[in-house]
Amino acid sequence: MTQTRLPGINALLHIPHLRVQNANAISGPHSWGHPGPTAFTGLMTALRRKLGPELDLDMIGVGIINHHYQAQTNGDYTQRFNLSRNPLSKDGSTAAIVEEGHIHLELSLVFGLALGDTLASASQPTLDQLANTIQQCLHSLRVAGGSILPGHGRWQPRLTHLPENTEDQQRQFRQLRRWLMPGYALVARDDLLPPAQPGEATNNSRLDAWLDQCRLNHYPVADEQGQISWQHSRQQGHGWIVPLPVGYGALTPLYPPGSVAHCRDETTPVRFVESLYSLGEWLSPHRLTDYRQLLWYPSHDASSGVYRCHNDYHLTRATEPAILGELA
């Protein structure tokens, strides 16, 4: 298998069945639906800061499993977001409607942790207490702008050490998969896009391949009797491929703190960016064989100004026939 980029993980934290209300359903300028991985890597960063520097651990990656969703839309064929009207303005006139998209979610999250020396040798009761502390801290944050509703106490978080032996790791992950089902895990499918051609000013082949996977393509098919029927490109067994915002690309240089007007943070450097897109796939957790196939982790390339999330599903999976075949 190809070497992945997830070093240092020695524990897995499972936060089960979070109910999120009114999460942001518009995660990029070209797609809507489930929040993208940047929302969850941002949640991971905010959670680590909230826990404080005195806690001897680091959060490396986060896995996203959806158990249920309810998009706040209406309509039969064309879907429209349910919008709320703002209160009347000061002069009593009707305020403008600000269009926004919301979605209710039921999620499980799996965090890949790098425990320090003290926690790496801690007993299981100590880890259980730490897992509850992290879950309580998580409930004070927002997930993609949505509020976390109180749990019913049936599901408890689990923090376990990662075995050093590969067979023991696989056995542990098989046990974890049982707690993640029924549900669907989000993985990256960058491998379905054709490789970039160096020297091309516009790479239309990659854009066309991305657009082809973002829509339902209907085409006529004739049977042996000459009867015509319409079929679409989402054939059974081909998986569910989705357009996925995976990060941001820099449009400007990095400006010093306080040099850009109307910023919320006057102590952090600022730059203007645009969204980066790739492809993702929703898979049942029982089809995953390694915890590294589940986790998303952020990266930053200072030379190119690219901030994006990575997932190693296609790098770590065993050799098997491609789910969608090769793109033409």
Buried (B, 14 or more C-beta within 10 A) or exposed (E): EEEBEBEEBBBBBBBBBBBBBBBBBBBBEEBBBBBBBBBBBBBBEBBBEEBEEEBEBEBBBBBBBBBEBEBBBEEEEEEEBEBEEEEEEEEEEEEEEEEBBBBBBBBBBBBBBBBBEEBBEBEEEEBBEBBEBBBEBBBEBBBBBBEBEEBEEEBEBBBBBBEEEEEEBBEBBEEBBEBBBEBBBBBBBBBBBBEEEEEEEEBEBBEEBBEBBBEEEEEEEEEEEEEEEEEEBEEEEEBEBBBBBBBBBBEEEEEEEEEBEEEEEEEEEBBEBEBBBBBBBBBBBEBBBBBBBBBBBBEEEEEEBBBBBBBBBBBBBEEEEEBBEEBE
